Amino acid sequence: MRKTISFLAMSIVLSASAIVAWGDRGLIVDRFAAKEFAQLPDGVRFPEGIAANPDTGEIFVATFDFGGNNKLLRFQANGKLVAQKDFGGTPLLGLAFNLADGKVYICNTGDLVGSQSKIQRIPADFHEGTPIEDVALLPHIGAPPDRTVDNPDGSQDVIRFGNNASAPNGMAFHSDGSLFVSDSFQGAIFQIENADVCSGSCAVTTFVHDALLATAGFPPFGANGIAFSADEKSLLIANTGDDRILRLDLGTKLVELFAESINGADGIAFDSSGHLWVAANQADEVVVLNGNGRVVGILGDFLGFREDGAPRGLLFPASIVFSRDSAFVTNLALPLTSAVGDEPEEDVRVYTISRIKMGP
């Protein structure tokens, strides 16, 4: 089995209403913290990207489905679905809400289905007939340089990357108006300056192209979720296949290790107290890190299925966004192994978004 349900025997178990009190209380574990917030409509699968409108509390969700029924969904703050936008056979990944223009930005992974990957946007109050705007096409820059890894015996391994497809995955807005975009296959971070005022053919700059942002691991996605530190001097980057969180110094453009051994580190987000929340998609949990990269919280778990075929808790959590008093998490529930019957994701009949309350 790829995953098993496990509980930590030597843990502090607290209710979800207490998870904001990190302090010096040691490791906080709440396996029941994730509750169902909303369900996807019938026939819509694999929720991946997520964003929130802080003014309205609305939650936006994008799907990553190679089966050809991809949607951008808009939920009210109470979980009611109010709008859908059809993207057909093009899988979508990360989302970002931009306060400057009130629009939702979308990672369109066209390269994976025979077209071209790009960043798009749509007004936050969209409906089915609202047009989608193209922002920029993602360039093809190729794989990053080889990565040399030192071994304990003094020898070295060399990893050579070969994936040339563009896979825009995570996005984050800088206060200067720049949009930063991670590319999971090309091992890159791109920058689009003045993203809210340019359109169609916005200039895309390769900010960093680094071997640490690619992976030869599993799942086969390198640079994934990204988030700026509070002072915006650093960009934190999840590398999913390497189970790592990396830190990019925006001044020197040096990429260094921040934390590792987070099983399937996917979407990331900082909370208001400066803790980094990481969706660990292969562990079915959210891991919370302090400013030193130490694990101070483990929230949620896969707790089986409801009678309607919806997962309880978390199942392949992919992306995180904070809105008002809660963290919202997409349950991608995407089967990845080739063996039939090997994964609980194969049994999902209803796809969900989970909510983790941050206060009483």
Secondary structure by P-SEA (a helix, b strand, c coil): ccbbbbbbccccccccccccccccccbbbbccccccccccccccccccbbbbcccccbbbbbbbcccccccbbbbccccccccccccccccccbbbbbccccbbbbbcccccccbbbbbbbbcccccccbbbbbcbbbbbcccccbbbbbccccbbbbbbbccccccccbbbbccccbbbbbbccccbbbbbccccccccccccccccccccccccccccccccbbbbcccccbbbbbbccccbbbbbcccccbbbbcccccccccbbbbcccbbbbbbcccccbbbbbccccccccccccccccccccccccccccccccccccbbbbbcccccccccccccccccccccbbbbbbccc
